[in-house]
């Protein structure tokens, strides 16, 4: 069972991806894919559903935007430089302990959403880049931005 959230940013609905890759609407079963929905009880109840009985979220040829995976996130605690590849990409030595840091919950986006940077970060991004300045909303810059956030 694969749960997801779909629809316009800020108005996502809970969904389930069925075996055929169709998004099925779960809004009749749960309010959102959030902490309350991720309890053993609720997950057990959802696992018993027949996806074919749920409404199909696709209207004709429209394929909805996939949102961030979990709603109502109260805090985002991240672990940085906790594996060799990540440290190597950041040109930093492996730390003796993982680096723990907080990120704003506004940075949580869907898998294909653009990263929107505050104006202050755009200046740092442009001045820190050794190559041509990267667009502030480029999806390709997501990983680079995340690595740079640790150094800032």
Contact map, one row per residue, 1 for C-alpha under 8 A:
11100000000000011100000000000000000000000000001000000000000000000000000000000000000000000000000000000000000000000000000000000000000000000000000000000000
11110000000000011100000000000000000000000000000000000000000000000000000000000000000000000000000000000000000000000000000000000000000000000000000000000000
11111000000001111000000000000000100000000000000000000000000000000000100000000000000000000000000000000000000000000000000000000000000000000000000000000000
01111100000001111000000000000000100000000000000000000000000000000111110000000000000000000000000000000000000000000000000000000000000000000000000000000000
00111110000111100000000000000001100000000000000000000000000000000111110000000000000000000000000000000000000000000000000000000000000000000000000000000000
00011111000111100000000000000000000000000000000000000000000000011110000000000000000000000000000000000000000000000000000000000000000000000000000000000000
00001111101110000000000000000000000000000000000000000000000000011110000000000000000000000000000000000000000000000000000000000000000000000000000000000000
00000111111100000000000000000000000000000000000000000000000000011010000000000000000000000000000000000000000000000000000000000000000000000000000000000000
00000011111100000000000000000000000000000000000000000000000000000010000000000000000000000000000000000000000000000000000000000000000000000000000000000000
00000001111100000000000000000000000000000000000000000000000000000000000000000000000000000000000000000000000000000000000000000000000000000000000000000000
00000011111110000000000000000000000000000000000000000000000000000000000000000000000000000000000000000000000000000000000000000000000000000000000000000000
00001111111111000000000000000000000000000000000000000000000000000010000000000000000000000000000000000000000000000000000000000000000000000000000000000000
00001110001111100000000011100011000000000000000000000000000000000000000000000000000000000000000000000000000000000000000000000000000000000000000000000000
00111100000111110000000011100111100000000000000000000000000000000000000000000000000000000000000000000000000000000000000000000000000000000000000000000000
00111100000011111000001111100000000000000000000000000000000000000000000000000000000000000000000000000000000000000000000000000000000000000000000000000000
11110000000001111100001111000000000000000000000000100000000000000000000000000000000000000000000000000000000000000000000000000000000000000000000000000000
11110000000000111111111100000000000000000000000000000000000000000000000000000000000000000000000000000000000000000000000000000000000000000000000000000000
11000000000000011111111100000000000000000000000000100000000000000000000000000000000000000000000000000000000000000000000000000000000000000000000000000000
00000000000000001111110000000000000000000000000000000000000000000000000000000000000000000000000000000000000000000000000000000000000000000000000000000000
00000000000000001111110000000000000000000000000000000000000000000000000000000000000000000000000000000000000000000000000000000000000000000000000000000000
00000000000000001111111000000000000000000000000000000000000000000000000000000000000000000000000000000000000000000000000000000000000000000000000000000000
00000000000000001111111100000000000000000000000000000001110000000000000000000000000000000000000000000000000000000000000000000000000000000000000000000000
00000000000000111100111110000000000000000000000000000001110000000000000000000000000000000000000000000000000000000000000000000000000000000000000000000000
00000000000000111100011111000000000000000000000000100111100000000000000000000000000000000000000000000000000000000000000000000000000000000000000000000000
00000000000011110000001111110000000000000000000000000111100000000000000000000000000000000000000000000000000000000000000000000000000000000000000000000000
00000000000011110000000111111100000000000000000000000110000000000000000000000000000000000000000000000000000000000000000000000000000000000000000000000000
00000000000011100000000011111111000000000000000000000000000000000000000000000000000000000000000000000000000000000000000000000000000000000000000000000000
00000000000000000000000011111110000000000000000000000000000000000000000000000000000000000000000000000000000000000000000000000000000000000000000000000000
00000000000000000000000001111110000000000000010000000000000000000000000000000000000000000000000000000000000000000000000000000000000000000000000000000000
00000000000001000000000001111111100010000000000000000000000000000000000000000000000000000000000000000000000000000000000000000000000000000000000000000000
00000000000011000000000000111111100010000000000000000000000000000000000000000000000000000000000000000000000000000000000000000000000000000000000000000000
00001000000011000000000000100111110010000000000000000000000000000000001000000000000000000000000000000000000000000000000000000000000000000000000000000000
00111000000001000000000000000111111111000000000000000000000000000000111000000000000000000000000000000000000000000000000000000000000000000000000000000000
00000000000000000000000000000001111111000000000000000000000000000000011110000000000000000000000000000000000000000000000000000000000000000000000000000000
00000000000000000000000000000000111111100000000000000000000000000000011100000000000000000000000000000000000000000000000000000000000000000000000000000000
00000000000000000000000000000000111111100100000000000000000000000000000000000000000000000000000000000000000000000000000000000000000000000000000000000000
00000000000000000000000000000111111111100110000000000000000000000000000000000000000000000000000000000000000000000000000000000000000000000000000000000000
00000000000000000000000000000000111111110110000000000000000000000000000000000000000000000000000000000000000000000000000000000000000000000000000000000000
00000000000000000000000000000000001111111110000000000000000000000000000000000000000000000000000000000000000000000000000000000000000000000000000000000000
00000000000000000000000000000000000001111111000000000000000000000000000000000000000000000000000000000000000000000000000000000000000000000000000000000000
00000000000000000000000000000000000000111111100000000000000000000000000000000000000000000000000000000000000000000000000000000000000000000000000000000000
00000000000000000000000000000000000111111111110000000000000000000000000000000000000000000000000000000000000000000000000000000000000000000000000000000000
00000000000000000000000000000000000011111111111000000000000000000000000000000000000000000000000000000000000000000000000000000000000000000000000000000000
00000000000000000000000000000000000000011111111100000000000000000000000000000000000000000000000000000000000000000000000000000000000000000000000000000000
00000000000000000000000000000000000000001111111110000000000000000000000000000000000000000000000000000000000000000000000000000000000000000000000000000000
00000000000000000000000000001000000000000111111110000000000000000000000000000000000000000000000000000000000000000000000000000000000000000000000000000000
10000000000000000000000000000000000000000011111110000000000000000000000000000000000000000000000000000000000000000000000000000000000000000000000000000000
00000000000000000000000000000000000000000001111111000000000000000000000000000000000000000000000000000000000000000000000000000000000000000000000000000000
00000000000000000000000000000000000000000000111111101000000000000000000000000000000000000000000000000000000000000000000000000000000000000000000000000000
00000000000000000000000000000000000000000000000111111100000000000000000000000000000000000000000000000000000000000000000000000000000000000000000000000000
00000000000000010100000100000000000000000000000011111100000000000000000000000000000000000000000000000000000000000000000000000000000000000000000000000000
00000000000000000000000000000000000000000000000001111110000000000000000000000000000000000000000000000000000000000000000000000000000000000000000000000000
00000000000000000000000000000000000000000000000011111110000000000000000000000000000000000000000000000000000000000000000000000000000000000000000000000000
00000000000000000000000111000000000000000000000001111111000000000000000000000000000000000000000000000000000000000000000000000000000000000000000000000000
00000000000000000000000111000000000000000000000000011111100000000000000000000000000000000000000000000000000000000000000000000000000000000000000000000000
00000000000000000000011110000000000000000000000000000111111000000000000000000000000000000000000000000000000000000000000000000000000000000000000000000000
00000000000000000000011110000000000000000000000000000011111000010000000000000000000000000000000000000000000000000000000000000000000000000000000000000000
00000000000000000000011000000000000000000000000000000001111111110000000000000000000000000000000000000000000000000000000000000000000000000000000000000000
00000000000000000000000000000000000000000000000000000001111111100000000000000000000000000000000000000000000000000000000000000000000000000000000000000000
00000000000000000000000000000000000000000000000000000000011111000000000000000000000000000000000000000000000000000000000000000000000000000000000000000000
00000000000000000000000000000000000000000000000000000000011111100000000000000000000000000000000000000000000000000000000000000000000000000000000000000000
00000000000000000000000000000000000000000000000000000000011111110000000000000000000000000000000000000000000000000000000000000000000000000000000000000000
00000000000000000000000000000000000000000000000000000000011011111000000000000000000000000000000000000000000000000000000000000000000000000000000000000000
00000111000000000000000000000000000000000000000000000000110001111100000000000000000000000000000000000000000000000000000000000000000000000000000000000000
00000111000000000000000000000000000000000000000000000000000000111110000000000000000000000000000000000000000001000000000000000000000000000000000000000000
00011110000000000000000000000000000000000000000000000000000000011111000000000000000000000000000000000000000001110000000000000000000000000000000000000000
00011111100100000000000000000000000000000000000000000000000000001111100000000000000000000000000000000000000011100000000000000000000000000000000000000000
00011000000000000000000000000000000000000000000000000000000000000111111000000000000000000000000000000000000111100000000000000000000000000000000000000000
00111000000000000000000000000000100000000000000000000000000000000011111000000000000000000000000000000000000001000000000000000000000000000000000000000000
00011000000000000000000000000000111000000000000000000000000000000001111110000000000000000000000000000000000000000000000000000000000000000000000000000000
00000000000000000000000000000001111000000000000000000000000000000001111110000000000000000000000000000000000000000000000000000000000000000000000000000000
00000000000000000000000000000000011000000000000000000000000000000000011111000000000000000000000000000000000000000000000000000000000000000000000000000000
00000000000000000000000000000000010000000000000000000000000000000000011111110000000000000000000000000000100000000000000000000000000000000000000000000000
00000000000000000000000000000000000000000000000000000000000000000000000111110000000000000000000000000000100000000000000000000000000000000000000000000000
00000000000000000000000000000000000000000000000000000000000000000000000011111000000000000000000000000111100000000000000000000000000000000000000000000000
00000000000000000000000000000000000000000000000000000000000000000000000011111100000000000000000000000111100000000000000000000000000000000000000000000000
00000000000000000000000000000000000000000000000000000000000000000000000000111110000000000000000000011110000000000000000000000000000000000000000000000000
00000000000000000000000000000000000000000000000000000000000000000000000000011111000000000000000000011110000000000000000000000000000000000000000000000000
00000000000000000000000000000000000000000000000000000000000000000000000000001111110000000000000001111000000000000000000000000000000000000000000000000000
00000000000000000000000000000000000000000000000000000000000000000000000000000111110000000000000001111000000000000000000000000000000000000000000000000100
00000000000000000000000000000000000000000000000000000000000000000000000000000011111101100000011001100000000000000000000000000000000000000000000000000000
00000000000000000000000000000000000000000000000000000000000000000000000000000011111101100000011011100000000000000000000000000000000000000000000000000000
00000000000000000000000000000000000000000000000000000000000000000000000000000000111111100000010000000000000000000000000000000000000000000000000000000000
00000000000000000000000000000000000000000000000000000000000000000000000000000000111111110000010000000000000000000000000000000000000000000000000000000000
00000000000000000000000000000000000000000000000000000000000000000000000000000000001111111000000000000000000000000000000000000000000000000000000000000000
00000000000000000000000000000000000000000000000000000000000000000000000000000000111111111100000000000000000000000000000000000000000000000000000000100000
00000000000000000000000000000000000000000000000000000000000000000000000000000000111111111111110000000000000000000000000000000000000000000000000000000000
00000000000000000000000000000000000000000000000000000000000000000000000000000000000111111111110000000000000000000000000000000000000000000000000000000000
00000000000000000000000000000000000000000000000000000000000000000000000000000000000011111111000000000000000000000000000000000000000000000000000000100000
00000000000000000000000000000000000000000000000000000000000000000000000000000000000001111111000000000000000000000000000000000000000000000000000000110000
00000000000000000000000000000000000000000000000000000000000000000000000000000000000000111111100000000000000000000000000000000000000000000000000000000000
00000000000000000000000000000000000000000000000000000000000000000000000000000000000000111111110000000000000000000000000000000000000000000000000000000000
00000000000000000000000000000000000000000000000000000000000000000000000000000000000000110011111000000000000000000000000000000000000000000000000000000000
00000000000000000000000000000000000000000000000000000000000000000000000000000000111100110001111100000000000000000000000000000000000000000000000000000000
00000000000000000000000000000000000000000000000000000000000000000000000000000000110000000000111111100000000000000000000000000000000000000000000000000000
00000000000000000000000000000000000000000000000000000000000000000000000000000000000000000000011111000000000000000000000000000000000000000000000000000000
00000000000000000000000000000000000000000000000000000000000000000000000000000000010000000000001111100000000000000000000000000000000000000000000000000000
00000000000000000000000000000000000000000000000000000000000000000000000000000011110000000000001111110000000000000000000000000000000000000000000000000000
00000000000000000000000000000000000000000000000000000000000000000000000000000011110000000000001011111000000000000000000000000000000000000000000000000000
00000000000000000000000000000000000000000000000000000000000000000000000000001111000000000000000001111100000000000000000000000000000000000000000000000000
00000000000000000000000000000000000000000000000000000000000000000000000000001111000000000000000000111110000000000000000000000000000000000000000000000000
00000000000000000000000000000000000000000000000000000000000000000000000000111100000000000000000000011111000000000000000000000000000000000000000000000000
00000000000000000000000000000000000000000000000000000000000000000000000000111100000000000000000000001111101000000000000000000000000000000000000000000000
00000000000000000000000000000000000000000000000000000000000000000000000000110000000000000000000000000111111000000000000000000000000000000000000000000000
00000000000000000000000000000000000000000000000000000000000000000000000011110000000000000000000000000011111100000000000000000000000000000000000000000000
00000000000000000000000000000000000000000000000000000000000000000000000000000000000000000000000000000001111110000000000000000000000000000000000000000000
00000000000000000000000000000000000000000000000000000000000000000000000000000000000000000000000000000011111110000010000000000000000000000000000000000000
00000000000000000000000000000000000000000000000000000000000000000001000000000000000000000000000000000000111111000000000000000000000000000000000000000000
00000000000000000000000000000000000000000000000000000000000000000011000000000000000000000000000000000000011111101110000000000000000000000000000000000000
00000000000000000000000000000000000000000000000000000000000000001111100000000000000000000000000000000000000111111000000000000000000000000000000000000000
00000000000000000000000000000000000000000000000000000000000000000111000000000000000000000000000000000000000011111000000000000000000000000000000000000000
00000000000000000000000000000000000000000000000000000000000000000100000000000000000000000000000000000000000001111100000000000000000000000010000000000000
00000000000000000000000000000000000000000000000000000000000000000000000000000000000000000000000000000000000011111110000000000000000000000010000000000000
00000000000000000000000000000000000000000000000000000000000000000000000000000000000000000000000000000000000010011111000000000000000000001110000000000000
00000000000000000000000000000000000000000000000000000000000000000000000000000000000000000000000000000000001010001111100000000000000000011110010000000000
00000000000000000000000000000000000000000000000000000000000000000000000000000000000000000000000000000000000000000111110000000000000000011000000000000000
00000000000000000000000000000000000000000000000000000000000000000000000000000000000000000000000000000000000000000011111111000000000000011000000000000000
00000000000000000000000000000000000000000000000000000000000000000000000000000000000000000000000000000000000000000001111111000000000000000000000000000000
00000000000000000000000000000000000000000000000000000000000000000000000000000000000000000000000000000000000000000000111111100000000000000000000000000000
00000000000000000000000000000000000000000000000000000000000000000000000000000000000000000000000000000000000000000000111111110000000000000000000000000000
00000000000000000000000000000000000000000000000000000000000000000000000000000000000000000000000000000000000000000000111111111000000000000000000000000000
00000000000000000000000000000000000000000000000000000000000000000000000000000000000000000000000000000000000000000000111111111100000000010000000000000000
00000000000000000000000000000000000000000000000000000000000000000000000000000000000000000000000000000000000000000000001111111110000000000000000000000000
00000000000000000000000000000000000000000000000000000000000000000000000000000000000000000000000000000000000000000000000111111111000000000000000000000000
00000000000000000000000000000000000000000000000000000000000000000000000000000000000000000000000000000000000000000000000011111111100011010000000010000000
00000000000000000000000000000000000000000000000000000000000000000000000000000000000000000000000000000000000000000000000001111111100011000000000000000000
00000000000000000000000000000000000000000000000000000000000000000000000000000000000000000000000000000000000000000000000000111111110010000000000000000000
00000000000000000000000000000000000000000000000000000000000000000000000000000000000000000000000000000000000000000000000000011111110000000000000000000000
00000000000000000000000000000000000000000000000000000000000000000000000000000000000000000000000000000000000000000000000000001111111111000000000000000000
00000000000000000000000000000000000000000000000000000000000000000000000000000000000000000000000000000000000000000000000000000011111100000000000000000000
00000000000000000000000000000000000000000000000000000000000000000000000000000000000000000000000000000000000000000000000000000000111110000000000000000000
00000000000000000000000000000000000000000000000000000000000000000000000000000000000000000000000000000000000000000000000000000000111111000000000000000000
00000000000000000000000000000000000000000000000000000000000000000000000000000000000000000000000000000000000000000000000000001110101111100000000000000000
00000000000000000000000000000000000000000000000000000000000000000000000000000000000000000000000000000000000000000000000000001100100111110100100000000000
00000000000000000000000000000000000000000000000000000000000000000000000000000000000000000000000000000000000000000000000000000000000011111100100000000000
00000000000000000000000000000000000000000000000000000000000000000000000000000000000000000000000000000000000000000011100001001000000001111100100000000000
00000000000000000000000000000000000000000000000000000000000000000000000000000000000000000000000000000000000000000111100000000000000000111110100000000000
00000000000000000000000000000000000000000000000000000000000000000000000000000000000000000000000000000000000000000110000000000000000001111111110000000000
00000000000000000000000000000000000000000000000000000000000000000000000000000000000000000000000000000000000000011110000000000000000000001111110000000000
00000000000000000000000000000000000000000000000000000000000000000000000000000000000000000000000000000000000000000000000000000000000000000111111100000000
00000000000000000000000000000000000000000000000000000000000000000000000000000000000000000000000000000000000000000000000000000000000001111111111110000000
00000000000000000000000000000000000000000000000000000000000000000000000000000000000000000000000000000000000000000010000000000000000000000111111111000000
00000000000000000000000000000000000000000000000000000000000000000000000000000000000000000000000000000000000000000000000000000000000000000001111111100000
00000000000000000000000000000000000000000000000000000000000000000000000000000000000000000000000000000000000000000000000000000000000000000001111111110000
00000000000000000000000000000000000000000000000000000000000000000000000000000000000000000000000000000000000000000000000000001000000000000000111111111000
00000000000000000000000000000000000000000000000000000000000000000000000000000000000000000000000000000000000000000000000000000000000000000000011111111100
00000000000000000000000000000000000000000000000000000000000000000000000000000000000001001100000000000000000000000000000000000000000000000000001111111110
00000000000000000000000000000000000000000000000000000000000000000000000000000000000000000100000000000000000000000000000000000000000000000000000111111111
00000000000000000000000000000000000000000000000000000000000000000000000000000000000000000000000000000000000000000000000000000000000000000000000011111111
00000000000000000000000000000000000000000000000000000000000000000000000000000001000000000000000000000000000000000000000000000000000000000000000001111111
00000000000000000000000000000000000000000000000000000000000000000000000000000000000000000000000000000000000000000000000000000000000000000000000000111111
00000000000000000000000000000000000000000000000000000000000000000000000000000000000000000000000000000000000000000000000000000000000000000000000000011111
